[in-house]
Amino acid sequence: MASSTDSAHTADRLLDAYSALLIEGGEKAATLDAAATRAGVSKGGLLYHFGSKDALARGVIDRLARFVDEDVAAMAADPEGPVAFFIRTSTETGTAFDTAYNATVALAQSGDSSATAAIAETRARWHAALMPEVNDADAASALIFMSDGLYLASANPESYPAIDRGSASDFAERMLSVARRFTGR
Protein backbone atom coordinates (compact mmCIF):
# COMPACT_ATOMS: atom_id res chain seq x y z
CA MET A 1 0.00 0.00 0.00
CA ALA A 2 1.32 3.45 -0.93
CA SER A 3 1.93 5.88 1.90
CA SER A 4 0.36 9.32 2.01
CA THR A 5 3.85 10.74 1.39
CA ASP A 6 4.15 8.66 -1.80
CA SER A 7 0.69 9.83 -2.84
CA ALA A 8 1.57 13.48 -2.24
CA HIS A 9 4.83 13.01 -4.16
CA THR A 10 2.92 11.53 -7.10
CA ALA A 11 0.41 14.38 -7.04
CA ASP A 12 3.30 16.88 -7.08
CA ARG A 13 4.93 15.08 -10.03
CA LEU A 14 1.63 15.25 -11.89
CA LEU A 15 1.27 18.97 -11.18
CA ASP A 16 4.88 19.51 -12.27
CA ALA A 17 4.29 17.62 -15.50
CA TYR A 18 1.01 19.35 -16.27
CA SER A 19 2.53 22.76 -15.50
CA ALA A 20 5.49 22.13 -17.81
CA LEU A 21 3.16 21.06 -20.61
CA LEU A 22 1.01 24.17 -20.13
CA ILE A 23 4.06 26.42 -20.32
CA GLU A 24 5.59 24.63 -23.29
CA GLY A 25 2.52 24.19 -25.46
CA GLY A 26 -0.52 25.72 -23.86
CA GLU A 27 -3.69 24.12 -22.60
CA LYS A 28 -4.35 22.08 -25.76
CA ALA A 29 -0.97 20.34 -25.48
CA ALA A 30 -1.46 19.64 -21.77
CA THR A 31 -3.63 16.56 -22.12
CA LEU A 32 -4.23 14.04 -19.37
CA ASP A 33 -2.33 11.41 -21.36
CA ALA A 34 0.64 13.73 -21.89
CA ALA A 35 0.73 14.74 -18.20
CA ALA A 36 0.55 11.12 -17.04
CA THR A 37 3.29 10.06 -19.44
CA ARG A 38 5.55 12.95 -18.48
CA ALA A 39 5.05 12.23 -14.77
CA GLY A 40 5.71 8.52 -15.28
CA VAL A 41 2.24 7.60 -14.02
CA SER A 42 -0.58 5.69 -15.68
CA LYS A 43 -3.61 7.64 -16.77
CA GLY A 44 -5.54 5.74 -14.10
CA GLY A 45 -3.00 6.91 -11.53
CA LEU A 46 -3.47 10.49 -12.69
CA LEU A 47 -7.24 10.16 -12.42
CA TYR A 48 -6.85 8.72 -8.91
CA HIS A 49 -5.15 11.96 -7.82
CA PHE A 50 -7.00 14.37 -10.10
CA GLY A 51 -10.36 13.09 -11.31
CA SER A 52 -10.45 15.31 -14.40
CA LYS A 53 -8.50 17.87 -16.37
CA ASP A 54 -10.42 20.58 -14.50
CA ALA A 55 -9.24 19.08 -11.19
CA LEU A 56 -5.67 19.08 -12.46
CA ALA A 57 -6.01 22.74 -13.46
CA ARG A 58 -7.48 23.49 -10.02
CA GLY A 59 -4.41 21.81 -8.49
CA VAL A 60 -2.12 24.16 -10.42
CA ILE A 61 -4.14 27.19 -9.29
CA ASP A 62 -4.18 25.99 -5.68
CA ARG A 63 -0.42 25.46 -5.83
CA LEU A 64 0.02 29.06 -7.00
CA ALA A 65 -2.11 30.26 -4.08
CA ARG A 66 0.19 28.44 -1.62
CA PHE A 67 3.26 30.07 -3.21
CA VAL A 68 1.59 33.48 -3.05
CA ASP A 69 0.85 32.96 0.66
CA GLU A 70 4.56 32.23 1.22
CA ASP A 71 5.66 35.14 -0.97
CA VAL A 72 3.46 37.70 0.77
CA ALA A 73 4.62 36.45 4.18
CA ALA A 74 8.25 36.75 3.07
CA MET A 75 7.59 40.28 1.78
CA ALA A 76 6.21 41.29 5.16
CA ALA A 77 9.09 39.65 7.05
CA ASP A 78 11.96 41.03 4.96
CA PRO A 79 14.13 43.24 7.17
CA GLU A 80 14.56 45.74 4.32
CA GLY A 81 10.81 45.84 3.69
CA PRO A 82 8.41 44.40 1.16
CA VAL A 83 9.63 46.56 -1.73
CA ALA A 84 13.20 45.24 -1.49
CA PHE A 85 12.02 41.64 -1.35
CA PHE A 86 9.54 42.14 -4.21
CA ILE A 87 11.98 43.85 -6.56
CA ARG A 88 14.86 41.48 -5.85
CA THR A 89 12.76 38.37 -6.37
CA SER A 90 11.30 39.76 -9.60
CA THR A 91 14.40 38.52 -11.45
CA GLU A 92 14.00 34.92 -10.30
CA THR A 93 13.17 32.54 -13.12
CA GLY A 94 12.95 28.78 -13.14
CA THR A 95 11.68 28.54 -9.57
CA ALA A 96 8.70 26.50 -8.46
CA PHE A 97 6.78 29.76 -7.92
CA ASP A 98 7.71 30.92 -11.42
CA THR A 99 6.48 27.64 -12.89
CA ALA A 100 3.19 27.77 -10.97
CA TYR A 101 2.62 31.38 -12.01
CA ASN A 102 3.38 30.76 -15.69
CA ALA A 103 1.27 27.60 -15.78
CA THR A 104 -1.64 29.57 -14.30
CA VAL A 105 -1.09 32.31 -16.90
CA ALA A 106 -1.25 29.65 -19.63
CA LEU A 107 -4.56 28.43 -18.20
CA ALA A 108 -5.86 32.01 -18.09
CA GLN A 109 -4.82 32.52 -21.71
CA SER A 110 -6.88 29.47 -22.65
CA GLY A 111 -9.97 31.08 -21.12
CA ASP A 112 -9.98 29.50 -17.67
CA SER A 113 -11.77 32.11 -15.56
CA SER A 114 -10.50 30.59 -12.29
CA ALA A 115 -6.93 31.03 -13.50
CA THR A 116 -7.65 34.60 -14.58
CA ALA A 117 -9.07 35.29 -11.12
CA ALA A 118 -6.02 33.67 -9.48
CA ILE A 119 -3.63 35.92 -11.41
CA ALA A 120 -5.70 38.97 -10.49
CA GLU A 121 -5.74 37.86 -6.84
CA THR A 122 -1.96 37.36 -6.88
CA ARG A 123 -1.40 40.87 -8.17
CA ALA A 124 -3.92 42.31 -5.67
CA ARG A 125 -2.11 40.57 -2.81
CA TRP A 126 1.27 41.90 -3.95
CA HIS A 127 -0.27 45.36 -4.17
CA ALA A 128 -1.65 45.06 -0.63
CA ALA A 129 1.69 43.76 0.64
CA LEU A 130 3.51 46.76 -0.84
CA MET A 131 1.08 49.36 0.55
CA PRO A 132 2.37 49.47 4.15
CA GLU A 133 5.72 50.65 2.85
CA VAL A 134 4.70 52.87 -0.09
CA ASN A 135 1.39 54.26 1.23
CA ASP A 136 0.36 55.14 -2.31
CA ALA A 137 -1.80 52.89 -4.51
CA ASP A 138 -0.36 54.27 -7.75
CA ALA A 139 3.21 53.79 -6.52
CA ALA A 140 2.40 50.19 -5.54
CA SER A 141 0.96 49.64 -9.03
CA ALA A 142 4.08 51.15 -10.60
CA LEU A 143 6.23 48.74 -8.58
CA ILE A 144 4.19 45.81 -9.88
CA PHE A 145 4.75 47.00 -13.44
CA MET A 146 8.45 47.43 -12.68
CA SER A 147 8.47 43.88 -11.38
CA ASP A 148 6.84 42.67 -14.60
CA GLY A 149 9.58 44.34 -16.63
CA LEU A 150 12.35 42.96 -14.44
CA TYR A 151 10.91 39.48 -14.81
CA LEU A 152 10.60 39.77 -18.60
CA ALA A 153 14.15 41.07 -18.90
CA SER A 154 15.42 38.20 -16.74
CA ALA A 155 13.40 35.53 -18.53
CA ASN A 156 14.26 36.86 -22.00
CA PRO A 157 17.64 38.64 -21.73
CA GLU A 158 18.19 38.51 -25.49
CA SER A 159 15.12 40.73 -25.92
CA TYR A 160 16.89 43.64 -24.21
CA PRO A 161 20.32 43.81 -25.91
CA ALA A 162 20.50 47.61 -26.12
CA ILE A 163 20.15 48.07 -22.37
CA ASP A 164 23.37 47.85 -20.39
CA ARG A 165 21.83 46.30 -17.34
CA GLY A 166 24.59 43.93 -16.21
CA SER A 167 23.59 40.83 -14.28
CA ALA A 168 19.97 40.33 -13.27
CA SER A 169 20.85 40.89 -9.62
CA ASP A 170 22.81 44.08 -10.41
CA PHE A 171 19.93 45.37 -12.48
CA ALA A 172 17.46 44.53 -9.71
CA GLU A 173 19.58 46.49 -7.23
CA ARG A 174 19.61 49.51 -9.56
CA MET A 175 15.85 49.25 -9.99
CA LEU A 176 15.47 48.89 -6.21
CA SER A 177 17.26 52.22 -5.92
CA VAL A 178 14.64 53.69 -8.26
CA ALA A 179 11.84 51.94 -6.34
CA ARG A 180 13.05 53.44 -3.06
CA ARG A 181 12.07 56.82 -4.47
CA PHE A 182 8.48 55.62 -4.11
CA THR A 183 9.01 54.85 -0.44
CA GLY A 184 11.17 57.77 0.63
CA ARG A 185 13.75 55.32 1.99
C-alpha positions as CSV (number, residue, x, y, z in Angstrom):
1,M,0.0,0.0,0.0
2,A,1.3,3.5,-0.9
3,S,1.9,5.9,1.9
4,S,0.4,9.3,2.0
5,T,3.9,10.7,1.4
6,D,4.1,8.7,-1.8
7,S,0.7,9.8,-2.8
8,A,1.6,13.5,-2.2
9,H,4.8,13.0,-4.2
10,T,2.9,11.5,-7.1
11,A,0.4,14.4,-7.0
12,D,3.3,16.9,-7.1
13,R,4.9,15.1,-10.0
14,L,1.6,15.2,-11.9
15,L,1.3,19.0,-11.2
16,D,4.9,19.5,-12.3
17,A,4.3,17.6,-15.5
18,Y,1.0,19.4,-16.3
19,S,2.5,22.8,-15.5
20,A,5.5,22.1,-17.8
21,L,3.2,21.1,-20.6
22,L,1.0,24.2,-20.1
23,I,4.1,26.4,-20.3
24,E,5.6,24.6,-23.3
25,G,2.5,24.2,-25.5
26,G,-0.5,25.7,-23.9
27,E,-3.7,24.1,-22.6
28,K,-4.3,22.1,-25.8
29,A,-1.0,20.3,-25.5
30,A,-1.5,19.6,-21.8
31,T,-3.6,16.6,-22.1
32,L,-4.2,14.0,-19.4
33,D,-2.3,11.4,-21.4
34,A,0.6,13.7,-21.9
35,A,0.7,14.7,-18.2
36,A,0.5,11.1,-17.0
37,T,3.3,10.1,-19.4
38,R,5.6,13.0,-18.5
39,A,5.1,12.2,-14.8
40,G,5.7,8.5,-15.3
41,V,2.2,7.6,-14.0
42,S,-0.6,5.7,-15.7
43,K,-3.6,7.6,-16.8
44,G,-5.5,5.7,-14.1
45,G,-3.0,6.9,-11.5
46,L,-3.5,10.5,-12.7
47,L,-7.2,10.2,-12.4
48,Y,-6.8,8.7,-8.9
49,H,-5.2,12.0,-7.8
50,F,-7.0,14.4,-10.1
51,G,-10.4,13.1,-11.3
52,S,-10.5,15.3,-14.4
53,K,-8.5,17.9,-16.4
54,D,-10.4,20.6,-14.5
55,A,-9.2,19.1,-11.2
56,L,-5.7,19.1,-12.5
57,A,-6.0,22.7,-13.5
58,R,-7.5,23.5,-10.0
59,G,-4.4,21.8,-8.5
60,V,-2.1,24.2,-10.4
61,I,-4.1,27.2,-9.3
62,D,-4.2,26.0,-5.7
63,R,-0.4,25.5,-5.8
64,L,0.0,29.1,-7.0
65,A,-2.1,30.3,-4.1
66,R,0.2,28.4,-1.6
67,F,3.3,30.1,-3.2
68,V,1.6,33.5,-3.0
69,D,0.9,33.0,0.7
70,E,4.6,32.2,1.2
71,D,5.7,35.1,-1.0
72,V,3.5,37.7,0.8
73,A,4.6,36.5,4.2
74,A,8.3,36.8,3.1
75,M,7.6,40.3,1.8
76,A,6.2,41.3,5.2
77,A,9.1,39.7,7.0
78,D,12.0,41.0,5.0
79,P,14.1,43.2,7.2
80,E,14.6,45.7,4.3
81,G,10.8,45.8,3.7
82,P,8.4,44.4,1.2
83,V,9.6,46.6,-1.7
84,A,13.2,45.2,-1.5
85,F,12.0,41.6,-1.4
86,F,9.5,42.1,-4.2
87,I,12.0,43.9,-6.6
88,R,14.9,41.5,-5.9
89,T,12.8,38.4,-6.4
90,S,11.3,39.8,-9.6
91,T,14.4,38.5,-11.4
92,E,14.0,34.9,-10.3
93,T,13.2,32.5,-13.1
94,G,13.0,28.8,-13.1
95,T,11.7,28.5,-9.6
96,A,8.7,26.5,-8.5
97,F,6.8,29.8,-7.9
98,D,7.7,30.9,-11.4
99,T,6.5,27.6,-12.9
100,A,3.2,27.8,-11.0
101,Y,2.6,31.4,-12.0
102,N,3.4,30.8,-15.7
103,A,1.3,27.6,-15.8
104,T,-1.6,29.6,-14.3
105,V,-1.1,32.3,-16.9
106,A,-1.3,29.6,-19.6
107,L,-4.6,28.4,-18.2
108,A,-5.9,32.0,-18.1
109,Q,-4.8,32.5,-21.7
110,S,-6.9,29.5,-22.6
111,G,-10.0,31.1,-21.1
112,D,-10.0,29.5,-17.7
113,S,-11.8,32.1,-15.6
114,S,-10.5,30.6,-12.3
115,A,-6.9,31.0,-13.5
116,T,-7.6,34.6,-14.6
117,A,-9.1,35.3,-11.1
118,A,-6.0,33.7,-9.5
119,I,-3.6,35.9,-11.4
120,A,-5.7,39.0,-10.5
121,E,-5.7,37.9,-6.8
122,T,-2.0,37.4,-6.9
123,R,-1.4,40.9,-8.2
124,A,-3.9,42.3,-5.7
125,R,-2.1,40.6,-2.8
126,W,1.3,41.9,-4.0
127,H,-0.3,45.4,-4.2
128,A,-1.6,45.1,-0.6
129,A,1.7,43.8,0.6
130,L,3.5,46.8,-0.8
131,M,1.1,49.4,0.6
132,P,2.4,49.5,4.2
133,E,5.7,50.7,2.8
134,V,4.7,52.9,-0.1
135,N,1.4,54.3,1.2
136,D,0.4,55.1,-2.3
137,A,-1.8,52.9,-4.5
138,D,-0.4,54.3,-7.7
139,A,3.2,53.8,-6.5
140,A,2.4,50.2,-5.5
141,S,1.0,49.6,-9.0
142,A,4.1,51.2,-10.6
143,L,6.2,48.7,-8.6
144,I,4.2,45.8,-9.9
145,F,4.7,47.0,-13.4
146,M,8.5,47.4,-12.7
147,S,8.5,43.9,-11.4
148,D,6.8,42.7,-14.6
149,G,9.6,44.3,-16.6
150,L,12.4,43.0,-14.4
151,Y,10.9,39.5,-14.8
152,L,10.6,39.8,-18.6
153,A,14.2,41.1,-18.9
154,S,15.4,38.2,-16.7
155,A,13.4,35.5,-18.5
156,N,14.3,36.9,-22.0
157,P,17.6,38.6,-21.7
158,E,18.2,38.5,-25.5
159,S,15.1,40.7,-25.9
160,Y,16.9,43.6,-24.2
161,P,20.3,43.8,-25.9
162,A,20.5,47.6,-26.1
163,I,20.1,48.1,-22.4
164,D,23.4,47.9,-20.4
165,R,21.8,46.3,-17.3
166,G,24.6,43.9,-16.2
167,S,23.6,40.8,-14.3
168,A,20.0,40.3,-13.3
169,S,20.9,40.9,-9.6
170,D,22.8,44.1,-10.4
171,F,19.9,45.4,-12.5
172,A,17.5,44.5,-9.7
173,E,19.6,46.5,-7.2
174,R,19.6,49.5,-9.6
175,M,15.9,49.2,-10.0
176,L,15.5,48.9,-6.2
177,S,17.3,52.2,-5.9
178,V,14.6,53.7,-8.3
179,A,11.8,51.9,-6.3
180,R,13.0,53.4,-3.1
181,R,12.1,56.8,-4.5
182,F,8.5,55.6,-4.1
183,T,9.0,54.8,-0.4
184,G,11.2,57.8,0.6
185,R,13.7,55.3,2.0
